[in-house]
Amino acid sequence: MNDVDAGMESLIEAFIYETNELLDQLDEILLESEKAKTISENNINSIFRITHTIKGSAAMLEYEGMSTLAHAVEDVFYIIREDIAKLDIVFDELFDLVFQASDFLRKEITAIQSGEYTPADASELVKSFHEQAAIMKGEAAAPAQTAPAAASAAVPAAESGALIEDNNAFRVRVFFEDGCQMENMRSFMLISQLQGCCGLVESIPAHPENDSSLSAEIIQNGLILICHNFDSEDEVLKTVEQALNIKSYEILSAEDVPSAKQAEQPAEPAREEVPAAAPAAASAPAPKAAAPAAAEKAAPATKAAVKQSLVSVHQSKLDHLMDLVGEIVTAESMVARDPDLEGLRLDHFTKSVRELRKLTDELQDVVMSIRMLPLHGTFQKMGRIVRDMAKKLGKQAELVTFGGDTEMDKTINDAIADPLMHMIRNSMDHAIELPDERVANGKPAMGKVILSARNVGGEILLDVSDDGCGLDPKKLLSKAKDKGLLTKPESEYTDKEAYQLIMLPGFSTNQEVTEYSGRGVGMDVVRKNIEKVGGSISINSELGKGSTFTIKIPLTLAIVDGMNLAIGDTVFTLPITSIKQSFKMTSPEQVIKNSNGTEMIMVRGECLPILRLHQMYQIEPRHSDIMDGILIQIENSTANACIFADELLGEYQVVVKPFPKFFNKYDLKAQGLSGCSILGDGTVSLILDANTIINNL
């Protein structure tokens, strides 16, 4: 691994973030185009710009393998951009290759993030792209001969000088902030950004990314941009203003820009004063909206009026901010419920506390919204899985998504990616039938896997459904019986209980282990990972019609609405989302005692087990008689139960804190405790995990 200079760390982080975003865009375009069996001109240009940007950024950071591969993809799409009909010659082969290139680049990014980066060899992929380029050109020349030609044409710029004199072009001179360094690469990145709103962008000096010595010329004379076929002048200026490290810019007329011959000549020695170009800008026939901005640029110390509105922030800073907000919520609660104030009538204090609570709630909402990310990116990755598995398994299937704009806390968003991947793979491997089989059953040859999300109250509901063969309860019970996984006679299992068997460790319906399934760990891992973030999963299926897996998951794990309940002198917090109802017993005859000593109660025709928390945690209760305490009915995706406590203390908003690491040896999670919180009076409350409590019954 190359040694990384401390000053380069921020650039590498920016490169990783930007490249991941670009690769997501690339995959989305490829999936959409492959499905449509054609590719639009806009998408061709987008792929060209994506690979062009990755190429330049990777070259700047000396990731030669990534830069060379991106350049090879760029060359191919330059040919297609010139003549889209040539794509038909290599459509399927090219799409497979670009997907492979995307995978290669993602693996390189992952390796860079790990801190143990050793460049992988991309030569075979590069060679394949060169071969595709040669095929499209109808040439028999070796790839090494075709690559330079494409490379020289990859980015039309001022070297030809053919369009510099275009009277319809929009010309801007840009100066970068003092001391920002690598001005040539920053120029290249700005040109790449402008290609989003312009058909063609020339620059003086041309191809700045190819010569680091041009940085001195750019510092002294600025970077001149000649924009052709642009959407609007305002859009060009907005892009310039939002770019990083821009000190100032000025709008130029055609007379202010060197001619084609002058552009080809070596740069003149640096002028003594950069602001000398300002009078020319003032006389230029610039749009009225841009005139004030141009006037401001006359002073060298004045920066652009508008800077970019989006800021990338490291996740650790957001985590720290969320911790601080949690402490503020706790402190506000401690002030409002200070025992020294009990019994006092303090109207002004009460009014101030009410205002403080309002501001605290607003601050909490803002910080939580900052951490929220749409599920679109996660959904998009699932489309790639469906595409690749369909090709390998000889099946026809498409992914249909709904609610990709639904937002969820980043921590939870990351945590559900693996469970969703397992479920999508299971749908493709187990559920979706082969085309001939589907047609024989009266179904369309093309199967569907549907991924949807919706916000319900304080929770997100995720559905993964398919129109495949569905789950057969009889087969599931038979398989579970063979493996010794049944806990009661087969006849006593309902269909829903039979479906839940696939979540057990070691359970698999596949007869042999394949690349995708058969080891009996997939759905067990899914359930555990979902429960780790406070979620639950339920299954519905119809034999021959398909299955639906519904995941219920909280929006955030940091701050939850909970019901505090007391058992003796110990306070527990139960998340509101786990509570169905609470009630007091009206008659001791309501309790049914089993032969093994456990207790049950009939609630609306359903017999529910009763769990006495004081027995479970060996606490001395205030009430041991079930008639004196209170019952709280809790639920998860598969079952309900009742827990017995002394009393309810009320609903509170609590900050969830993990247990200290030295408690790890006690495995408190398995005992029904998910964390702790500090209450307003400074005491510690243990947070109950309804999922684990019910599963342990």
C-alpha positions in Angstrom: 0.0 0.0 0.0 1.3 3.5 -0.9 1.9 5.8 2.1 -0.8 8.3 2.4 0.2 11.9 3.2 -1.9 13.3 6.0 -3.0 16.2 3.8 -4.3 13.7 1.2 -6.7 12.0 3.6 -9.6 14.4 3.0 -9.1 14.1 -0.8 -9.2 10.3 -0.6 -12.4 10.5 1.5 -14.0 12.8 -1.0 -12.8 10.4 -3.8 -14.4 7.4 -2.1 -17.6 9.2 -1.5 -17.9 10.6 -5.0 -16.9 7.3 -6.7 -19.4 5.3 -4.8 -22.1 7.8 -5.8 -21.0 7.6 -9.4 -20.9 3.8 -9.4 -24.5 3.7 -8.0 -25.6 6.0 -10.8 -23.7 3.8 -13.3 -25.4 0.6 -12.1 -28.8 2.3 -12.2 -28.4 3.5 -15.8 -27.1 0.1 -16.9 -30.0 -1.8 -15.3 -32.5 0.6 -16.7 -31.0 0.4 -20.2 -30.5 -3.4 -20.2 -34.1 -3.8 -19.2 -35.2 -1.5 -22.1 -32.9 -3.2 -24.5 -31.7 0.2 -25.6 -29.8 3.2 -24.2 -30.7 6.8 -24.6 -28.4 9.5 -25.7 -28.6 11.2 -22.3 -27.6 7.9 -20.6 -24.7 7.5 -23.0 -23.5 10.9 -22.1 -24.0 10.2 -18.4 -21.9 7.1 -18.5 -19.2 9.0 -20.4 -19.1 11.7 -17.8 -19.2 9.2 -14.9 -16.2 7.2 -16.2 -14.4 10.5 -17.3 -14.7 11.8 -13.7 -13.6 8.6 -12.1 -10.6 8.4 -14.5 -9.4 11.9 -13.6 -10.0 11.6 -9.9 -8.2 8.2 -9.7 -5.3 9.6 -11.8 -5.0 12.6 -9.5 -4.6 10.2 -6.5 -2.3 7.9 -8.5 -4.7 4.9 -8.5 -3.4 3.9 -11.9 -5.4 0.6 -12.3 -8.7 2.3 -11.6 -7.8 5.3 -13.9 -6.8 3.0 -16.8 -10.0 0.9 -16.5 -12.3 3.9 -16.3 -10.4 5.4 -19.3 -11.0 2.2 -21.3 -14.8 2.3 -20.5 -14.8 6.0 -21.5 -13.1 5.2 -24.8 -15.8 2.7 -25.7 -18.7 5.1 -24.9 -17.0 7.8 -26.8 -17.3 5.6 -29.9 -21.0 4.9 -29.0 -21.6 8.6 -28.5 -20.4 9.3 -32.0 -22.5 6.5 -33.6 -25.1 4.9 -31.3 -25.8 2.2 -34.0 -22.4 0.6 -33.2 -23.8 -0.4 -29.7 -26.0 -3.1 -31.4 -22.9 -5.0 -32.4 -21.8 -5.7 -28.9 -24.8 -4.9 -26.7 -24.9 -7.9 -24.4 -21.2 -8.4 -24.2 -20.5 -4.7 -23.5 -23.1 -4.5 -20.7 -21.6 -7.6 -19.0 -18.1 -6.0 -19.2 -19.3 -2.6 -17.8 -20.9 -4.4 -14.9 -17.6 -6.2 -14.3 -15.8 -2.9 -14.4 -18.2 -1.5 -11.9 -17.6 -4.5 -9.6 -13.8 -4.1 -10.0 -13.9 -0.4 -9.1 -16.2 -1.1 -6.0 -13.7 -3.7 -4.8 -10.8 -1.3 -5.2 -12.8 1.4 -3.2 -13.5 -1.2 -0.4 -9.8 -2.1 -0.3 -8.8 1.6 -0.1 -11.3 2.1 2.8 -9.9 -0.9 4.7 -6.5 0.8 4.8 -4.7 -2.2 3.4 -4.8 -1.3 -0.3 -2.9 -3.3 -2.8 -3.9 -2.4 -6.4 -5.6 -5.3 -8.3 -4.7 -6.1 -11.9 -7.3 -4.7 -14.3 -5.3 -5.5 -17.5 -7.6 -8.3 -18.6 -10.7 -6.1 -18.3 -8.9 -3.2 -20.1 -7.9 -5.6 -22.9 -11.5 -6.7 -23.2 -12.8 -3.1 -23.6 -10.1 -2.4 -26.2 -11.3 -5.5 -28.1 -14.9 -4.2 -28.0 -13.8 -0.8 -29.2 -11.9 -2.5 -32.1 -15.0 -4.6 -33.0 -17.3 -1.5 -33.0 -14.8 0.4 -35.3 -14.6 -2.6 -37.6 -10.8 -2.6 -37.3 -8.4 -5.5 -36.9 -5.8 -3.4 -35.2 -4.4 -4.4 -31.8 -6.1 -2.9 -28.7 -2.8 -1.0 -27.9 -3.2 0.9 -31.3 -6.9 1.7 -30.9 -6.7 3.0 -27.3 -4.6 6.2 -28.0 -6.9 7.3 -30.8 -9.9 7.0 -28.5 -8.1 8.6 -25.7 -7.2 11.6 -27.7 -10.8 12.1 -28.6 -12.2 11.2 -25.2 -12.5 14.9 -24.0 -13.0 17.4 -26.8 -11.2 20.5 -25.5 -9.4 23.6 -26.7 -6.5 21.7 -28.3 -8.2 21.7 -31.7 -9.4 25.3 -31.3 -12.2 24.6 -33.7 -15.0 26.0 -31.5 -13.2 28.7 -29.5 -14.5 31.4 -31.9 -18.1 30.2 -31.7 -20.1 33.4 -31.2 -22.9 31.5 -29.3 -20.5 30.1 -26.7 -20.5 31.3 -23.1 -17.1 32.2 -21.7 -16.1 32.3 -18.1 -12.7 32.9 -16.4 -12.3 31.1 -13.0 -9.8 31.7 -10.3 -9.2 29.2 -7.5 -8.6 29.9 -3.8 -5.1 30.7 -2.8 -3.1 27.7 -1.7 -5.8 25.1 -2.6 -3.1 23.1 -4.6 -3.5 20.8 -7.6 -5.2 23.6 -9.6 -4.9 21.5 -12.8 -7.0 18.6 -11.3 -9.5 21.0 -9.7 -9.9 22.5 -13.2 -10.5 19.1 -14.6 -13.2 18.3 -12.0 -14.9 21.7 -12.7 -15.0 20.9 -16.4 -16.5 17.5 -15.6 -19.2 19.1 -13.5 -20.0 21.6 -16.3 -20.5 18.8 -18.8 -23.8 18.1 -16.9 -25.3 21.3 -18.3 -23.3 21.8 -21.4 -23.0 19.8 -24.6 -19.3 20.6 -24.9 -16.8 22.4 -22.6 -13.4 23.7 -23.9 -10.7 25.1 -21.7 -7.6 27.2 -21.8 -5.3 25.7 -21.0 -6.6 22.5 -22.6 -6.6 19.1 -20.9 -5.3 20.5 -17.6 -5.4 17.0 -16.0 -2.6 15.8 -18.2 0.0 18.3 -17.1 0.6 19.3 -13.5 2.8 22.2 -14.6 -0.3 24.0 -15.9 -1.2 24.7 -12.3 1.1 27.7 -12.2 -0.5 29.1 -15.4 -4.0 28.6 -13.9 -3.0 30.3 -10.7 -1.7 33.4 -12.5 -4.1 33.7 -15.5 -7.1 31.7 -14.3 -8.9 28.9 -16.1 -10.9 30.0 -19.2 -14.0 27.9 -19.9 -15.8 28.0 -23.3 -19.2 26.4 -22.9 -21.2 25.3 -26.0 -24.8 24.0 -26.3 -25.5 25.0 -22.7 -28.9 24.8 -21.0 -28.7 28.4 -19.7 -26.1 30.9 -18.6 -27.5 30.9 -15.1 -27.1 27.1 -14.9 -23.4 27.4 -15.9 -22.8 30.1 -13.4 -24.6 28.2 -10.7 -22.4 25.1 -11.3 -19.3 27.3 -11.1 -20.5 29.0 -7.9 -21.2 25.6 -6.2 -17.9 24.1 -7.1 -15.3 23.7 -4.4 -12.4 26.1 -3.9 -13.6 28.8 -6.3 -12.3 32.2 -5.3 -13.8 34.3 -8.0 -15.0 34.2 -11.6 -15.7 36.7 -14.4 -17.8 36.6 -17.6 -15.8 37.2 -20.8 -16.6 38.3 -24.3 -15.3 36.6 -27.4 -12.6 39.3 -27.7 -11.3 38.5 -24.3 -10.5 34.9 -25.2 -7.3 34.0 -27.2 -7.8 32.8 -30.7 -7.3 29.2 -31.8 -3.7 30.0 -32.8 -3.0 31.8 -29.6 -4.5 28.9 -27.6 -2.0 26.5 -29.2 1.0 28.6 -28.3 2.8 28.2 -25.0 1.4 30.3 -22.2 2.8 33.8 -21.8 4.7 34.7 -18.6 2.4 35.3 -15.7 0.8 38.8 -15.5 1.7 40.9 -12.5 -1.9 41.4 -11.4 -4.7 38.9 -11.7 -7.4 41.6 -11.4 -6.3 43.2 -14.7 -9.0 41.2 -16.5 -11.7 42.7 -14.4 -12.3 45.8 -16.6 -12.8 43.6 -19.6 -15.4 41.7 -17.6 -17.2 44.9 -16.7 -17.5 45.9 -20.4 -18.7 42.4 -21.5 -22.3 42.1 -22.5 -23.1 39.9 -19.5 -26.7 39.0 -18.3 -28.1 41.4 -15.8 -28.3 38.8 -13.1 -24.6 38.0 -13.4 -23.5 41.7 -13.5 -23.3 42.2 -9.7 -21.3 39.0 -9.3 -18.9 40.0 -12.0 -18.4 43.4 -10.3 -17.6 41.7 -7.1 -14.9 39.7 -8.8 -13.0 42.9 -9.5 -11.6 42.8 -6.0 -9.2 39.8 -5.7 -10.1 39.1 -2.1 -13.8 38.9 -2.7 -15.1 35.3 -3.0 -18.1 34.1 -5.0 -21.4 35.3 -3.6 -22.9 31.9 -3.5 -21.1 28.8 -2.3 -22.2 25.2 -2.5 -25.2 24.3 -0.2 -24.4 20.6 0.3 -21.7 19.6 2.8 -20.3 16.1 3.3 -19.8 15.3 7.0 -18.0 12.3 8.5 -20.4 9.9 10.2 -18.5 10.0 13.4 -19.3 13.7 13.8 -23.0 13.0 13.3 -22.8 10.2 15.9 -21.1 12.6 18.3 -23.8 15.2 17.6 -26.5 12.6 18.2 -24.9 11.7 21.6 -24.8 15.3 22.6 -28.5 15.7 21.7 -29.2 12.6 23.8 -27.4 14.2 26.8 -29.4 17.4 26.3 -32.7 15.5 26.3 -31.6 13.7 29.5 -30.4 17.0 31.1 -33.7 18.7 30.2 -35.6 15.8 31.8 -33.5 16.1 35.0 -34.2 19.8 35.3 -37.9 19.4 34.7 -38.3 16.6 37.2 -35.9 17.8 39.9 -37.1 16.4 43.2 -36.2 19.6 45.0 -39.0 21.3 43.0 -41.7 18.8 43.9 -44.8 20.4 45.4 -43.7 24.0 44.4 -45.8 26.2 42.2 -43.4 27.9 39.8 -45.4 29.3 36.9 -42.5 31.1 35.3 -40.2 28.1 35.7 -42.9 25.8 34.2 -43.3 28.1 31.2 -39.5 28.2 30.6 -39.3 24.4 30.9 -42.1 24.1 28.4 -40.2 26.4 25.9 -37.0 24.4 26.6 -38.7 21.2 25.8 -40.1 22.6 22.6 -36.7 23.7 21.4 -35.1 20.4 22.5 -37.7 18.4 20.5 -37.0 20.6 17.5 -33.3 20.2 17.8 -33.7 16.4 18.1 -35.9 16.3 15.0 -33.4 18.3 13.0 -30.4 16.1 14.1 -32.4 12.9 13.4 -33.3 14.3 9.9 -29.7 14.9 9.1 -29.0 11.2 9.8 -31.9 10.1 7.6 -31.1 8.6 4.2 -33.5 7.4 1.5 -33.7 3.7 0.8 -33.3 4.3 -2.9 -29.6 3.4 -2.9 -30.2 0.2 -1.0 -33.0 -0.8 -3.3 -30.9 -0.1 -6.4 -28.2 -2.6 -5.2 -30.9 -5.3 -5.0 -31.7 -4.7 -8.7 -28.1 -5.8 -9.6 -28.5 -9.0 -7.5 -31.7 -9.9 -9.4 -30.1 -9.2 -12.7 -27.0 -11.3 -12.0 -28.8 -14.3 -10.5 -31.3 -14.4 -13.4 -28.5 -14.7 -15.8 -26.7 -17.4 -13.8 -29.8 -19.4 -13.0 -31.3 -19.2 -16.5 -34.4 -17.4 -15.1 -36.3 -14.3 -16.2 -37.0 -11.9 -13.4 -37.2 -8.2 -12.8 -37.1 -6.1 -9.6 -40.0 -3.7 -9.0 -39.5 -1.1 -6.3 -41.9 1.3 -4.5 -41.1 3.9 -1.8 -37.4 4.2 -2.5 -37.7 7.8 -1.2 -38.7 6.6 2.2 -36.0 7.8 4.7 -34.4 5.8 7.5 -31.5 6.4 10.0 -28.2 5.7 8.3 -27.2 3.1 10.9 -30.4 1.1 10.3 -30.2 1.7 6.6 -26.7 0.0 6.5 -27.9 -2.8 8.9 -30.8 -3.9 6.7 -28.7 -4.1 3.5 -27.5 -7.7 4.2 -31.0 -9.0 5.3 -32.6 -7.6 2.2 -29.8 -9.2 0.0 -30.4 -12.6 1.6 -34.2 -12.4 1.1 -33.8 -11.2 -2.6 -31.4 -14.1 -3.2 -33.9 -16.6 -1.6 -36.7 -15.3 -3.8 -34.6 -15.7 -6.9 -33.2 -19.1 -5.9 -36.2 -20.8 -4.2 -39.3 -19.0 -5.4 -39.0 -17.7 -8.9 -39.5 -20.7 -11.3 -37.8 -21.3 -14.6 -39.5 -19.6 -17.6 -40.9 -22.9 -19.0 -42.3 -23.9 -15.7 -44.0 -20.5 -15.1 -45.6 -20.6 -18.6 -46.9 -24.2 -17.9 -48.5 -22.9 -14.7 -50.2 -20.1 -16.5 -47.8 -17.4 -15.3 -45.9 -14.9 -17.4 -42.3 -16.1 -18.2 -40.9 -13.0 -16.6 -41.1 -13.3 -12.8 -41.4 -10.4 -10.4 -39.6 -9.6 -7.2 -41.2 -6.6 -5.5 -39.4 -4.5 -2.9 -41.5 -1.7 -1.2 -41.2 0.6 1.8 -43.7 2.8 3.6 -43.6 4.9 6.7 -46.3 3.9 9.3 -46.2 6.1 12.4 -42.7 5.8 14.0 -41.8 2.7 12.0 -40.8 1.6 8.5 -42.5 -1.3 6.9 -40.5 -3.1 4.3 -42.1 -5.8 2.0 -40.1 -8.3 0.0 -42.6 -10.2 -2.2 -42.5 -12.4 -5.3 -44.9 -14.1 -7.6 -43.1 -17.5 -7.4 -44.1 -20.9 -6.1 -44.9 -19.9 -2.6 -44.2 -21.8 0.7 -45.6 -25.3 1.2 -46.4 -25.7 5.0 -46.4 -29.5 4.7 -43.0 -29.7 3.1 -41.6 -27.2 5.7 -43.0 -29.3 8.6 -41.7 -32.5 7.0 -38.2 -31.0 6.6 -38.2 -29.6 10.1 -39.3 -33.0 11.5 -36.4 -34.7 9.7 -34.0 -32.2 11.3 -35.5 -32.5 14.7 -36.6 -28.9 14.9 -40.3 -29.3 15.8 -41.3 -28.5 19.4 -44.8 -29.9 19.2 -46.8 -32.3 16.9 -47.1 -31.4 13.3 -50.9 -31.2 13.5 -50.7 -28.4 16.0 -48.8 -26.1 13.8 -50.7 -23.3 11.9 -49.5 -22.3 8.5 -48.0 -19.1 9.9 -46.1 -21.1 12.4 -44.9 -23.4 9.7 -43.6 -20.4 7.7 -41.6 -19.3 10.6 -39.6 -22.5 10.6 -37.5 -21.2 7.8 -36.0 -18.8 10.3 -34.6 -21.5 12.5 -30.8 -22.1 12.5 -29.8 -25.0 10.2 -33.1 -25.0 8.2 -33.0 -25.1 4.4 -35.3 -26.6 1.8 -32.5 -27.0 -0.7 -31.4 -30.6 -1.2 -27.8 -29.5 -2.1 -25.5 -26.6 -1.3 -25.3 -24.1 -4.1 -23.5 -20.8 -4.6 -26.6 -19.0 -3.3 -28.2 -21.3 -0.6 -28.5 -24.7 1.0 -26.4 -24.1 4.2 -29.3 -23.2 6.4 -27.9 -19.9 7.7 -29.5 -17.3 5.5 -32.9 -16.6 7.1 -31.6 -17.2 10.6 -29.0 -14.5 10.0 -31.8 -12.3 8.5 -33.9 -12.6 11.6 -31.0 -12.0 14.0 -29.8 -8.9 12.1 -33.3 -7.4 12.0 -33.8 -8.0 15.7 -30.5 -6.4 16.5 -31.9 -3.0 15.3 -35.2 -3.5 17.1 -37.1 -4.9 14.1 -39.3 -7.9 13.5 -40.2 -10.0 10.5 -43.4 -11.8 9.5 -44.2 -14.1 6.6 -47.3 -14.6 4.4 -47.5 -17.0 1.5 -49.9 -18.7 -0.9 -48.8 -21.9 -2.5 -48.3 -21.4 -6.2 -48.9 -17.7 -6.0 -45.9 -16.3 -4.1 -44.7 -15.0 -0.7 -44.4 -11.8 1.1 -41.9 -11.1 3.9 -42.7 -8.0 5.9 -40.0 -6.3 8.0 -41.1 -3.8 10.7 -38.3 -1.6 11.8 -37.9 1.6 13.9 -36.9 4.9 12.2 -34.0 5.4 14.6 -32.4 3.6 17.5 -31.0 6.6 19.4 -34.1 8.1 21.1 -37.3 6.1 21.6 -40.7 6.7 23.1 -41.0 4.3 26.0 -43.3 3.3 28.9 -41.6 3.2 32.2 -42.7 0.4 34.6 -41.6 -0.4 38.1 -40.8 -3.8 39.7 -39.8 -3.2 43.3 -37.2 -0.4 43.3 -36.1 -1.2 39.7 -37.4 0.8 36.7 -37.7 -0.7 33.3 -38.5 1.0 30.0 -40.6 -0.8 27.3 -40.7 0.7 23.8 -44.2 2.0 23.0 -44.1 0.2 19.6 -43.9 -3.2 21.4 -47.0 -2.5 23.6 -50.4 -3.6 22.4 -52.4 -2.7 25.6 -52.1 -2.7 29.4 -54.9 -3.8 31.9 -55.6 -4.9 35.4 -57.0 -8.3 36.3 -60.7 -8.2 37.3 -60.9 -11.8 38.6 -58.3 -14.4 39.6 -60.3 -17.0 37.6 -58.9 -15.3 34.4 -55.6 -16.9 35.1 -55.0 -20.5 33.7 -52.3 -22.5 35.3 -50.5 -25.2 33.3 -49.2 -28.4 34.7 -45.6 -27.2 34.5 -46.5 -24.1 36.7 -46.6 -21.5 34.0 -49.5 -19.1 33.8 -51.8 -18.2 30.9 -54.6 -15.6 30.4 -57.4 -15.4 27.9 -57.4 -12.0 26.1 -60.1 -11.5 23.5 -60.3 -15.2 22.7 -56.5 -15.7 22.6 -54.6 -17.6 25.3 -51.4 -15.7 26.2 -48.5 -16.7 28.4 -47.8 -14.5 31.5 -44.3 -13.6 32.4 -43.5 -12.3 35.9 -40.5 -10.0 35.4 -39.6 -10.1 39.1 -39.1 -13.9 38.8 -37.2 -13.6 35.6 -34.7 -11.0 37.0 -34.9 -12.1 40.6 -36.1 -8.8 42.0 -38.1 -8.3 45.2 -41.5 -7.0 44.0 -44.0 -4.7 45.8 -46.8 -6.9 44.6 -46.7 -10.6 44.1 -50.5 -11.0 43.8 -51.4 -10.7 40.2 -54.6 -8.8 41.1 -52.6 -6.0 42.7 -50.1 -5.3 39.8 -50.7 -4.6 36.2 -50.4 -6.7 33.0 -48.9 -5.3 29.8 -49.5 -7.1 26.5 -46.5 -7.1 24.3 -46.1 -8.3 20.7 -43.6 -9.1 18.0 -44.2 -10.3 14.4 -45.1 -13.8 15.4 -46.6 -13.9 18.9 -48.1 -12.1 21.9 -47.5 -12.3 25.6 -48.2 -10.5 28.9 -45.7 -9.3 31.3 -46.5 -8.6 35.0 -45.2 -5.5 36.7 -46.0 -3.5 39.9 -47.1 -0.3 38.2 -46.8 1.9 35.2 -44.9 5.1 35.8 -45.8 6.9 32.6 -44.6 7.5 29.0 -41.2 9.1 28.6 -38.8 9.9 25.7 -35.6 8.1 26.6 -32.1 8.1 25.1 -30.9 4.5 24.4 -27.4 3.8 25.6 -25.5 0.5 25.1 -24.3 -1.4 28.1 -20.6 -1.0 29.0 -18.3 -3.5 27.3 -17.5 -5.3 30.5 -21.1 -6.5 30.6 -20.7 -8.4 27.3 -19.8 -11.6 29.1 -23.2 -11.8 30.6 -25.0 -11.7 27.2 -27.7 -9.3 28.5 -29.3 -9.2 25.1 -30.3 -12.9 25.3 -31.9 -12.1 28.7 -34.3 -9.6 27.2 -32.4 -6.3 27.8 -31.4 -4.2 24.8 -29.7 -1.2 26.6 -30.2 1.3 29.3 -31.2 5.0 29.8 -30.7 7.7 32.4 -34.0 9.1 33.8 -34.8 12.6 34.9 -34.0 11.9 38.5 -30.6 10.5 37.5 -31.5 6.8 38.0 -30.8 4.2 35.4 -33.6 2.4 33.6 -33.1 -0.9 31.8 -34.7 -1.1 28.4 -36.6 -4.3 27.7 -36.5 -6.1 24.3 -39.9 -7.5 23.6 -38.7 -9.6 20.7 -36.2 -11.6 22.9 -38.6 -11.9 25.8 -41.3 -13.5 23.6 -38.8 -15.7 21.7 -37.5 -17.0 25.1 -40.9 -18.2 26.2 
